Amino acid sequence: MQLEKGDDLRAAYANAADVVDGKRIAETTCAGCHGALGISRTPGTPHLAGQRPAYLYLELRAYQSGARADSAMSNTVKPLNDSALVKVAAYYASLEPAQPMAAGKTAPAKLDPVQAGKTATAGCAGCHGDTGISKMPGTPSLVGLDPKYLVAAMKAYKTGQRKNDMMKSMMAAVADADFDNIALYYALQKPARAPTPAAGDQAAGKAAAAACAGCHGDKGVSSNPTTPGLAGQDAQYLATALHGYKDGSRGDETMSGVAASIDEPAAKNLAAFYANLEPQPTNVRKPLTTAEWAQRCDRCHGVDGNSTDPRLPALAAQRTDYLQKVLQAYRKGERKSPQMAAMSEGLTEADIDNLSAYYARQKARAVVFIAVPAK
């Protein structure tokens, strides 16, 4: 990569004598934490070998000025003058980078949440259908529901707040993390009406449904993530749910008040009306895969995390625990960068673990920077 001279690029212009001086300073000041030859053996502490020179210099200055809060680093670099910072950065940039971590030494990749959700629904398909569209009268379809509502409903069965012995037993075996995955999987499936019978007068049900539209939407499509959509739902399930709110076996103050005046024929009419409506997709995006996240990261950090910009850090072969710590810090706002804050905001814990493991396994490559005269 060709460089034009600038104050922050001085480390990229360092000569052999500067690198020798940088080595002497680094061995007495930095090696205790960052390891001999810049290969860290300390958890949460980054490798520096082969890192980009201007990036190292700018980060050292940030620690020295207090722009980056880390008392140990600030105290270490505070006595160093600017020339020393340049030389240390040049020395570490001149070293051979760390070797990529073997797959067995990094955290195992976590399942994509949608795939994890599909796996976790294996026991649900017999009643609710493979993709959450019920073919069994009396059993609800699970598509077209916002994840917040479905998670709350599953947890209510688990705690016994909703009364159903079979569902309570099924939910007892589900880990808390899997509730989110299951709900996400169903939210992303293509919705369709349950192909189950709907006894009742749809026209009468439509007239009665005017009182329900405020919460459940004009056409049974809810705009509130905690309120279920009713369009296309199994009619027998809807009628049974109304009966449950009426007799108190299902607890919800609002629904109990509404259901108190609905008799069995009216419940069947309402259920028939909603069952005949077309459900709509939820406003939920499919999460990015690790490969898709990495493509976004590579735009700045280089292919497979090998940055070609001396101001931006290489990620390839970096310590997994360090990458995890940094991404968490950006996500929480503890480390400041508008670009990184925007990138990390949508990351889940699984995304952070998977991305960190991915980059730790990539082969790190040194970059030769060629200085050219200013025009």
Residue pairs with C-beta under 8 A, 6 or more apart in sequence:
1 308
1 309
1 310
1 367
1 368
1 369
1 370
2 369
2 370
2 371
2 372
3 9
3 12
3 13
3 310
3 369
3 370
3 371
3 372
4 372
4 374
4 375
5 13
5 371
5 374
8 54
8 57
8 58
8 311
9 53
9 54
9 310
9 311
10 57
10 86
11 53
11 54
11 56
11 57
11 86
11 87
11 89
11 90
11 93
11 310
12 53
12 54
12 90
12 93
12 310
12 369
12 371
13 371
14 22
14 53
14 86
14 87
14 89
14 90
18 86
18 87
18 90
18 91
19 87
19 90
19 91
19 94
21 84
21 87
21 91
22 84
22 86
22 87
22 88
22 89
22 90
22 91
22 92
23 91
25 80
25 84
25 87
25 88
25 91
26 34
26 38
26 88
26 91
26 92
29 76
29 77
29 80
29 88
30 38
30 48
30 76
30 88
30 92
33 40
33 42
33 45
33 72
34 40
34 42
34 45
34 46
34 47
34 48
35 41
35 42
35 47
37 49
37 95
37 96
38 47
38 48
38 49
38 50
38 51
38 92
38 95
38 98
39 47
39 49
39 98
40 46
40 47
40 48
40 319
40 322
43 319
43 321
44 319
44 321
44 322
44 325
45 319
45 322
46 318
46 319
46 322
47 97
47 98
47 317
47 318
47 319
47 322
48 56
48 92
48 95
49 92
49 95
49 96
49 97
49 98
50 92
50 93
50 95
50 96
50 97
50 98
50 314
50 364
50 365
50 366
51 92
51 93
51 97
51 313
51 314
52 93
52 307
52 309
52 310
52 311
52 312
52 313
52 314
52 367
53 89
53 90
53 92
53 93
53 310
53 369
54 89
54 310
54 311
55 307
55 310
55 311
55 312
55 313
56 88
56 89
56 92
56 93
57 85
57 86
57 89
58 311
59 68
60 77
60 80
60 85
60 88
60 89
61 67
61 82
61 85
62 68
63 70
63 73
63 74
63 76
63 77
64 74
64 77
64 78
64 80
64 85
66 74
68 74
68 335
69 334
77 85
80 88
96 366
97 314
97 316
97 317
97 364
97 365
97 366
98 317
98 318
98 364
99 317
99 364
100 316
100 317
100 360
100 361
100 362
100 363
100 364
101 317
101 319
101 320
101 357
101 360
101 361
102 361
103 361
106 320
106 356
106 357
106 360
106 361
107 320
107 353
107 356
107 357
108 357
109 290
109 354
109 357
109 358
110 116
110 350
110 353
110 354
111 119
111 350
112 287
112 289
112 290
113 180
113 181
113 184
113 185
113 287
113 348
113 350
114 181
114 184
114 185
114 188
114 286
114 287
116 178
116 181
117 178
117 180
117 181
117 182
117 183
117 184
117 185
117 186
118 185
120 174
120 178
120 181
120 182
120 185
121 128
121 132
121 182
121 185
121 186
123 170
123 173
124 132
124 142
124 170
124 182
127 134
127 136
127 139
128 134
128 136
128 139
128 140
128 141
128 142
129 135
129 141
131 143
131 186
131 189
131 190
132 141
132 142
132 143
132 186
132 189
133 141
133 143
133 189
133 191
133 192
133 194
133 195
134 140
134 141
134 142
134 194
134 196
134 234
134 237
135 194
135 195
135 196
136 196
136 234
137 196
137 197
137 234
137 235
137 236
137 237
138 234
138 236
138 237
138 240
139 234
139 237
140 233
140 234
140 237
141 191
141 194
141 232
141 233
141 234
141 279
142 150
142 186
143 186
143 187
143 189
143 190
143 191
143 192
143 279
144 191
144 221
144 229
144 231
144 232
144 279
144 280
144 281
144 282
145 183
145 186
145 187
145 228
145 229
145 282
146 187
146 222
146 225
146 226
146 228
146 229
146 282
146 283
146 284
147 180
147 183
147 184
147 187
147 225
147 282
147 284
148 183
148 225
148 226
149 222
149 225
149 226
149 227
149 228
150 182
150 183
150 186
150 187
151 179
151 180
151 183
152 226
153 162
153 228
154 171
154 174
154 179
154 182
154 183
155 171
155 179
156 162
157 164
157 167
157 168
157 170
157 171
158 168
158 171
158 172
158 174
160 168
161 251
162 250
162 251
163 244
163 249
163 250
174 182
184 284
184 287
187 282
187 284
188 282
188 284
188 286
190 281
191 232
191 278
191 279
191 280
191 281
192 232
192 279
193 231
193 232
193 275
193 276
193 277
193 278
193 279
194 232
194 233
194 234
194 235
194 275
196 234
196 235
196 236
196 275
197 235
197 236
198 235
198 271
198 272
198 275
198 276
199 235
199 268
199 272
200 235
200 239
200 265
200 268
200 269
200 270
200 271
200 272
200 273
201 268
201 269
201 272
202 269
202 272
202 273
202 276
203 273
204 266
204 269
204 273
205 268
205 269
205 270
205 271
205 272
205 273
205 274
206 273
208 262
208 266
208 269
208 270
208 273
209 220
209 270
209 273
209 274
211 258
212 230
212 258
212 270
215 222
215 224
215 227
215 254
216 222
216 227
216 228
216 229
216 230
217 223
217 229
217 231
219 231
219 277
219 278
220 229
220 230
220 231
220 232
220 233
220 274
220 277
220 279
221 229
221 231
221 279
221 280
222 228
222 229
222 230
229 279
229 280
230 238
230 274
230 277
231 274
231 277
231 278
231 279
231 280
232 274
232 275
232 277
232 278
232 279
233 271
233 274
233 275
233 279
234 275
235 268
235 271
235 272
235 274
235 275
236 271
237 271
238 267
238 270
238 271
238 274
238 275
239 264
239 267
239 268
239 270
239 271
241 250
242 259
242 262
242 267
242 270
242 271
243 259
243 264
243 267
244 250
245 252
245 255
245 256
245 258
245 259
246 256
246 259
246 260
246 262
248 256
259 267
262 270
287 348
287 351
288 296
288 346
288 351
290 351
290 354
290 355
290 358
293 347
293 351
293 354
293 355
294 304
294 305
294 355
294 358
294 359
296 343
297 305
297 315
297 343
297 355
297 359
298 304
298 305
300 307
300 309
300 312
300 339
301 307
301 312
301 313
301 314
301 315
302 308
302 309
302 312
302 314
302 316
304 316
304 359
304 362
304 363
305 314
305 315
305 316
305 318
305 359
305 362
305 364
306 314
306 316
306 362
306 364
306 365
306 367
307 313
307 314
307 315
307 367
308 367
310 367
310 369
314 364
315 323
315 359
315 362
316 359
316 362
316 363
316 364
316 365
317 359
317 360
317 361
317 362
317 363
317 364
318 359
318 360
318 364
319 360
320 356
320 357
320 360
321 356
323 355
323 356
323 359
323 360
324 352
324 353
324 356
326 335
327 344
327 347
327 352
327 355
327 356
328 334
328 352
329 335
330 337
330 340
330 341
330 343
330 344
331 341
331 344
331 345
331 347
331 352
333 341
347 355
